[in-house]
Amino acid sequence: EPKRKAFFRIRTKSDFEKMKMWMWSEQQRSSSSSSPLRLPLLQFLIQSAQELKVAPIVKYAALSLFFDRFYPSLSRFTQGDDTANWLLQPIRESNLQLFALISIWVSSKIHDSRPLSVKSLKSLGDKTITEQHFTTRDFVEAEVVLLQVLNFEIGTANNAFVFLEELYFQFKEVAKLGEVLNFEACIDIMDLLYERDETSVLYSSPCSLAASVLVASYVITVPKQRQEFPVLPWVKFVTSFKEEDIIEIVTDILKHVFEPSWLLQSRQMLFSPSKVLL
């Protein structure tokens, strides 16, 4: 019997309902006030991470630092402050691209035994940031500014990818299908969700997102005739989430990955009484 991991447990029975209410309010807020720069910056950061060949944990830690922490704090940090650093006054797209690279740099320092060099970051910036040229000194200064905006709190332990990776390794230990389940598909789904404003708010609950991404990847990549492992009961066991709540998020994920006809087929498969998936 698989060992239950304590950090996957919900602290209270109402946590999931609170999370869904928070998601709804965030969706209303983001639909009216989402920055037009968000998607280009997301694509820039993800592409930069690929160019730099960083590990997935570095990429997702950078996404969390930049989009969950740094970007939302900018208005509060610069509001009414005429003495703000020149990199924040005014805030241009090129400056934000620089800070996206700095987020990758900081994440690399946290998670890599051999962090990225400022030389490699500047070389990439020279090729991809077209509106402005930044010197090596600018990169170093931007790192200090980013840390100031984050109040020097750079912990990224509460990261969906960390939970997803742990779930995946546990899944491989208990199911033969662990070798069939495509982890790259999990990463592709994570990237897609981050690019969608209406679903990125799911990152407020990294455990539920990780569990749902794993189930979605199972549905997508494991051949239908081999889907014998009771993945939903297993996810319920290791996370304490209700099966119907996971199905709700999985359905939302599939909605953004496939056409409606495929989505209907996948949802029917999740609910099918003939499948031990449930």
Order of alpha helices (4+ residues) and beta strands (2+ residues): alpha-alpha-alpha-alpha-alpha-alpha-alpha-alpha-alpha-alpha-alpha-alpha-alpha-alpha
